[in-house]
Amino acid sequence: MTLNSAAPYQFSRPPSAGNFDAQRSTEHEVDEAIGLGSRLGGNGSDVRPQDLFSWSSPGHRSISRSGTRYFSINGGVTNIVNFNQDSHGDFGDWLSGGCPQTHPYVQNAFGCAGQDSDISATSPEGINLDVIGYDLTQATNLSNISTRSFVQTGEHVMIGGFIVQGSGPKRVIIRAIGPELTQFGIPDALANPTLELHNGSGALIGSNDDWQTTILGGIITSNQVSDIQNSGHAPTAASESAIIANLQPGNYTAIVRGVS
């Protein structure tokens, strides 16, 4: 595997306006060397691993050069990224927007000068490599994802999404914090936040209002108070909310709002 020495590649970042990110280009080619790519545009007829995750709509796989195809890991329900259908690029790459790109992913069919990107566990490339068989050799622990926003009652909500990856369930605690933020100098903290958890199809699978009172339903089938306390991440105020659960791989959305 080589890069064209005559092309304006730059290994330092950020690349200047007229140069292409050499690190991104290298990652792109390595991805293809270890398994990413479609049989479309090739000489063989055998389906490649990536083609198993190519969909035109929920429940309908597509390995066609016409129409729209997208990468999905849940039967086409969630469109993670569209596949390229331009014959001037690889059909196993992602659909690319005009330059500068809003999402300059590593595996975009066409790159832009002056932009750089990397693969991560949650990027389309990282998810794709995971589902075709490249698992991490050692366990990783995600300690914390935090989102701060101004939340009020009614429709003035905060929405945060996350993805559970891998082949098995993950233990997750989700918290809606308000009063305890005042000790950090944050004014107008939400006095009584409530919490909802939705799955990838939008269905409500769990809710809480005051973490010391469990609301049964969906994935919450028993009292959660002791589990939240034992997690070491219990909210400090009784009016704050929390959900602890083993979540199957998939997309999830948490919604926080204030009690009217």
Number of C-alpha atoms within 10 A of each C-alpha: 6 6 11 7 7 6 10 14 20 17 14 10 14 14 18 15 10 12 17 23 24 19 17 22 21 15 17 21 16 13 19 14 11 11 16 21 20 22 18 20 14 11 7 9 9 11 12 17 18 18 19 18 21 26 26 19 17 13 11 12 19 18 19 14 15 9 9 17 27 21 26 24 18 16 17 20 15 18 18 16 18 21 24 23 22 14 10 9 16 22 23 25 25 25 22 23 15 10 13 12 14 9 11 22 25 27 30 25 22 20 22 19 17 17 22 19 17 16 17 11 14 14 16 20 23 16 21 23 19 17 17 16 10 13 13 10 6 6 7 7 6 7 6 7 8 7 9 8 9 11 19 19 15 10 10 12 17 18 15 15 14 13 16 17 18 15 12 10 14 14 10 15 17 20 24 27 23 23 20 17 14 12 8 7 9 11 10 12 17 23 16 22 27 26 24 22 23 18 17 16 12 11 12 16 15 21 24 23 22 19 26 21 15 19 18 15 12 13 16 18 12 10 13 19 16 10 15 21 13 9 11 8 13 22 21 13 16 14 22 25 27 27 26 18 18 13 19 17 16 18 18 20 18 20 16 26 22 21 14 8
